[in-house]
Amino acid sequence: MDKSIPILEATPVSSFRPDKRASDDTNDESHKTSTASPPRMVSPLRTISPFDDFENDWYDDWYDEDAGLNTGSIKGEPSDDVNGETDDSSAAPPLMVTPLQTIRPSDDSNNNCYDVGAGPSTVPVKRGRGRPKGSKKPKKPKTDDPNSRMVESCSDFESRITEVERETGNQEIVGSVLKRFDAVRRRLCQLNHPKHLLTTASTNCTKLGVQTNRRRRIGAVPGVQVGDIFYYWGEMCLVGLHKPTVAGIDYLTAAESAVNGQAATSVVTAGKYDDETEELDTLIYSGHGRKVKHGPPCDQVLQRGNLALEASERRGNDVRVVRREVHNNEKVYIYDGLYMVSRSWIVTGKSGSQEFRFKLVRKPDQPPGYAIWKLVEKLRNHDSIDPREGFILQDLSFGEELLPVHLVNEVDEDDKTIPEDFEYIRSQCYSGMKDDLNVDIQSLGCHNCEGESCSHQNCTCMGKNGGQLPYHKNILVCRKPLIYECGESCTCPIDCPNRLVQTGLKLHLEVFKTTNCGWGLRSWDPIRAGTFICEFAGVSKTKEEVEEDDDYLFDTSRIYHSFIWNYEPQLLREDASAQVSEVINLPTQVLISAKEKGNVGRFMNHSCSPNVFWQPIEYENNGYTYVRIGLFAMKHIPPMTELTYDYGVSSVEKTGEDEVIYRGKKICLCGSVQCRGSFG
């Protein structure tokens, strides 16, 4: 420090707290210091850390580098100390400090700063930025990282979302946004994108207009249903369920609110603080406040999110609640519907500081959300489920599957009938026939992968799949006309990542009685988009062998409603020509009957708005090539949701220039708003 600088009385460090979204009565006046005061020994100014609420440097801390959220930061900060702001105020010896006039205003409202060498003068001196005036040095151009997948703009990209739909969405738009975000995420995983994978996916979607419900609102969010699940915080941001990128409390400012002052719109439970979350219809939510890693704890302050929740208690407005749970070491966010803040109080927390508590009570007559999660949690944790209503059978597969397949009838508890008209088989039965796919037998199998998984460019099976594995951590990356899995002739181990469909069930599935469609299939586990659910197992047949009344027939030659599931190259700075084809065009018709022999796939019903799709998989066995049908999750599927796929129709009739009628053999009862009226 220049000793010629006079020592001034310093304003307390606690008064420096820049806030981007402060309460409405925040005083923005500049800090002032007295000019005639004896020196004071104060904490060094390097311990002052500005508090940027939640929208500053979240890009570097929000997500981990692969496929999930960072283990930190759910409620308020990018670390796990989230109920407030995290400061590293480690003890340091007191220093003689520079006059506080030299500290740049926290609101960044101007570019003025003070000359340190000028002492306590209040005359502002313009701070120099960039190149000196008159400099002849050329401006250094921004270098473009060739490995970056971040996009700035793309003139030929079609978001297929109107400006009105970006402000207010619907169920179809919400589903489209989530599907497209996850498609980009899966592609980045496949490319082993080095860092900030989820941030890249979320930012690119936002920049190119793949988002909806941008406007903050009180109450339900159009297109988001109670019970919907999210695997990533950014998904909730993109569809407008919870707008802050990290903070656990979302709210309307006075400027945004139709009423006087602030109002809370949504909260997300972090799972690591003093929230009391076990009750199904009530939630004790801990307030937002500062946590100090080193040093005395700080009391929470009635501002920002805390002030908004307190205001919502007085006004009685609806607050959306999202509960975070952990399943198989993955965070899952469950939208539990609308709550109201019934009361608030202050307690002394475990750290000894004063903390806010808010009691939120769930509004009645809403579909179950969190309650379903707690039900299946009990089912998964208990081997015996005899006391359960409608229970019939512990394992319909009779030990064929790695996990038991439960059978229940909650529609008619007195009906204990077991579907005994078929033989349960784990995988497809070929009856000595093979599929004629015109494959060179000599090229079968990857013979240079002995003892190691297929992950190198010289692998034959990798080459058949376009030089990349079709799966990432057991998740399908893209739909393709045909996927090649390793077979009997391959020298790779049985746990090779290119052997997914042939390894059997990995989900707790349940066959249950529906109200009007016979037996159905659902899962106790939440299912992420792209997850392999099961194979459609049965007996391969020729066209001549198929019976007319076979209700359990899978036929690849039927006409299916087209849809886009793969990633869009422009969302990743790839050329549009890199689009992976999703058109299934097998050289021969594949017919599989599960009437006499089959697995859980035979119980999956048809829907014109399905949450599952089928994918043909080729593999080799004893020198012959066969096609299996894998069933994969089209989107994130909450537990106990019926699993359905499109059965297709036999014919299509044109009624106009752009209008067609799908004609099937059976009447459809799926109840979807997009129901075509028939299937099969």
Number of C-alpha atoms within 10 A of each C-alpha: 9 9 7 9 15 15 19 22 19 21 15 9 14 7 8 15 14 17 16 15 14 16 18 13 7 10 8 11 7 10 13 11 14 10 13 10 11 10 13 14 13 16 19 16 15 8 14 15 15 13 19 16 20 20 13 11 11 16 15 13 18 25 25 17 19 18 19 17 21 18 14 18 23 26 30 27 28 25 18 18 23 24 28 22 22 21 18 13 16 10 11 10 8 12 12 16 19 21 21 17 23 19 13 15 18 17 12 9 8 11 13 16 18 21 17 16 13 13 18 21 14 13 12 13 11 12 11 11 8 6 12 9 8 6 8 8 8 7 9 7 6 6 6 7 8 7 9 13 18 19 18 11 13 12 7 8 14 12 14 11 16 13 11 10 16 21 15 20 24 17 12 10 23 25 16 21 21 22 21 21 25 27 23 26 25 28 22 24 20 18 12 13 18 12 15 18 24 30 22 23 25 23 20 23 23 15 15 18 19 26 29 28 25 17 12 20 22 18 16 16 23 17 19 23 15 21 24 18 26 22 22 20 24 25 25 21 20 26 29 26 28 28 24 21 24 26 25 26 26 26 27 21 22 15 11 15 16 13 12 12 17 25 33 28 27 28 23 23 26 27 15 15 15 17 17 14 17 12 12 16 16 18 21 20 22 25 29 26 25 23 23 17 13 12 12 12 15 17 17 19 16 17 19 25 30 24 21 24 34 24 18 23 22 13 14 15 18 23 30 25 26 29 20 22 16 10 11 8 7 14 18 21 24 23 24 24 28 23 24 21 26 16 16 18 12 14 12 11 14 9 12 12 16 17 24 21 21 21 20 24 20 21 14 10 6 12 13 15 22 25 16 17 20 14 13 18 15 11 14 14 8 9 9 10 15 11 7 11 13 19 17 22 20 17 16 21 21 12 12 16 20 14 15 19 24 19 24 23 22 16 14 13 12 10 12 14 11 12 10 9 9 12 15 21 20 24 22 23 18 14 9 6 12 14 17 13 14 9 11 10 11 7 10 21 23 21 15 15 20 12 11 14 17 26 16 16 13 14 19 20 29 21 15 14 15 12 15 18 24 22 20 19 13 15 18 22 26 20 23 19 14 18 21 22 24 27 25 16 15 21 19 24 16 18 11 17 20 25 20 22 21 20 15 17 20 14 20 20 23 23 22 23 19 16 12 9 12 10 18 21 24 22 21 20 21 22 22 20 23 26 23 26 24 25 28 26 25 29 21 25 19 12 10 6 10 14 12 7 8 12 13 19 23 22 18 20 16 17 19 18 13 8 8 13 19 21 23 23 17 23 29 21 18 13 11 14 8 10 13 15 12 17 13 16 13 14 10 12 16 20 18 25 25 27 18 15 20 26 24 26 22 22 22 22 21 22 24 24 17 19 19 24 20 22 22 22 20 18 23 19 15 8 16 18 20 21 22 24 22 20 23 25 24 20 21 22 24 23 23 19 17 19 22 24 20 21 26 23 21 17 15 14 10 10 9 8 6 6 8 11 14 19 19 20 11 12 12 18 16 20 12 13 8 10 14 21 17 22 25 22
